[in-house]
Amino acid sequence: MVHERGLWHQTFHAWIASARRLDAKLVIQLRGPHKDTNPLRFDVSAAGHLEAGESPDDGVREIEEELGLHLSAARLHKLGVVANEARFGSVWDREFHHVYAAIVPDLVLEALRPAPDEIAGIYEIPVGDFLDLALGRRREAVLTGYRLSPSGLQRDARVAAWADFVPRSRAYLQLLERFFAQEDAP
């Protein structure tokens, strides 16, 4: 209803990586084919709308709902909040993105259990390659991972351009770049 009426609402975005380094692996989801915005585009590791009364930290439930990965809110690094407004036909998406990063050193894509009603595939890409692609410093990058099929996860690799991703503002992307470029931070 919030999209149809163009109401501003709060969302939770979690970027999951294996380390806080540019050469670390970043988890990327391929959005499901039936999503009302940006179907079959690459996107943030896990995201979703915050329910009435939820704090941004409560959005951590989205990681388990979408990826089957249980993390506590204490494992999240809050990067900031970015307003976003976009129209997709009759859908008017007006959101405040609460952007987080989570470092999961022992991350293995095969152990994730993507929600088939939300996600069409789960991939990884080096953080630096993702940022270079997103910020226009490279034209293409390779993502490796799994596509969901009726029989389970199927190994997959894709060459993607930034046009294959859900668009993000420069302010949003700079939050990620600042976090991952500070490799010596805890």
N, C-alpha and C positions, 0 to 999 in steps of 0.2 A: 504494500500500500504506500509506503514512503516514497518509492520510486515513481509510482503513477501520479502522486500528488506533488512531487517535487519538494518534499519536506527535507530539511537538513537533519542529518542523523549521524550518530557516532559509529565508527567501525574500528576493528582491531586488525592490525597487519603484523604478522610475525615472519621475519626472514631468518631462516635456520641455516647455520653454516657449521662446518667442522672445526673451524678455528677463526680467530680474529686476525686474519692475514689475507692479503690479496691473492695468494696462491691456494687458499682454502677452497673447499667445495661448498657451493651455495645450492640449496634445494629450491627448485622451481617447479610449480605445478602447471599442468596444461588444463585449463578450465574445461568443464564438461560441455557437451554440445547443446545442452538445454538451458544454460545460464541466460538470464535476461539481459545481461551486459557482457560484452566481449567473449562470446562462446569460442572455444577452441583456440584461445590465445594463451601464451605463457604468462605466468603471474607470480606474485608473492607466494612463499611457501605455504602459508595458511592465513586465511582472513575471514572475517564475517561481521555481521551487524551485532552491536551490543544491544542487549535487551533492556527494557525499562528497569531502572534501579541498579543495573550492573555498572561497576567501575571499569575503566579501560583494562586494568590488570585481570579482571574476571574473564576477559576475552581469551585468556590462555586455553579455555575449554575448546576453542576452535582448532587448536593444534591436534588435540586428541580426536575430535569429531572428524576432521578432514584427513588426517594422516595416520591415526592410530598410535600417535607418539604421546606419551604422558610426560609433561613437564610442569613443574611448579612455577608460579609467578615469580618466585625468587630467582629463577634462572634467566629471567628476561632482563634485557637492557633497554630502557625506554630511550628512544632516539628523538622523539618530538611528535608534534601534531601538525598535520598539513591539511588545509581545506582543499576540496576538489569538487568541481562542478562540470558535468558533461551531460549531453543529450544523446539518446539513442532512440530515434523515432518517438514513440509515446512514453519512453522511460526517461525521466529526468533525475539523474543521479547527483545528489548534493550531499557530500559526506565530509566529515572531519575524520581523517585517518590518524589513528593513534599508532605510530610506527615503532616496532620493537625489533630487536635482534636476539637470537638465542644461539649460544655456542654449545654444540653437542659433539665433542671430540670423537666419540666412537660411532658416529653416524654411519649407518649402512642403509642404502636405499631399499634393498631387498627386505629389510625388517619392517619397513613402513607398510601400513595398510590403508591406502587411499580410499576414500569414500566414493563409490562408483556413481552416486547420484550428484556428486559435486565435481569430480576430477576425472579427466580422461587419460592423464598420464602424470608421471612423476620423474623429474630429471635433475641432473646436477650440472653445474658449470663453475669454473674457477671464478671467484669473486671479482678479480681484476678484469677478466674477460667480460663479465656481465656489466661492470661499471663502464668499461671502455665502449661497449656496444650501446649502452643506455645514454651515455654522454657524447655520442657521436665521434668517438676516437677510433672506432673500427666499424666495418660494414656488416660483418657476419661473425658468428661464433658457433661452436659445436656444443650441443647439449647431449648428454648420454643418460640413459635411464630406462624407463619402462612405460609402455602404453598399456592401459587397462583393456582387457578383452573379456568376453564371456567365460573363457577358460582360465583367466587369471592374468598375471603380469607377463607381458611379452617384451623382451629386450628390444631397445630402440635407440637410435641416434638420429639427431636432427641438426641440420645447418640452419640457423635462424638469423634473421635481420631484426632490427628493433621494431619494425612494423608488425612482427609476429607476436609482440608482447603487448600487454595492457599498457597504454600510455601512462607515464608518471611525470609530474612536473619536475623542473630542475631543482626546486627547493626540496622536494621529496627525495630525489636521487642524491642530493648533496648530504642529506642526513646519513644515508648509507655510506657514502664515500668517506665522510669524516670519521665514522665509527670504524670502518675496516682499514682505513689508511693509518690509524693509530695503532700499529702492530704491537707496540710495547705496553699498551694499556692492559689492565686486568680483564 
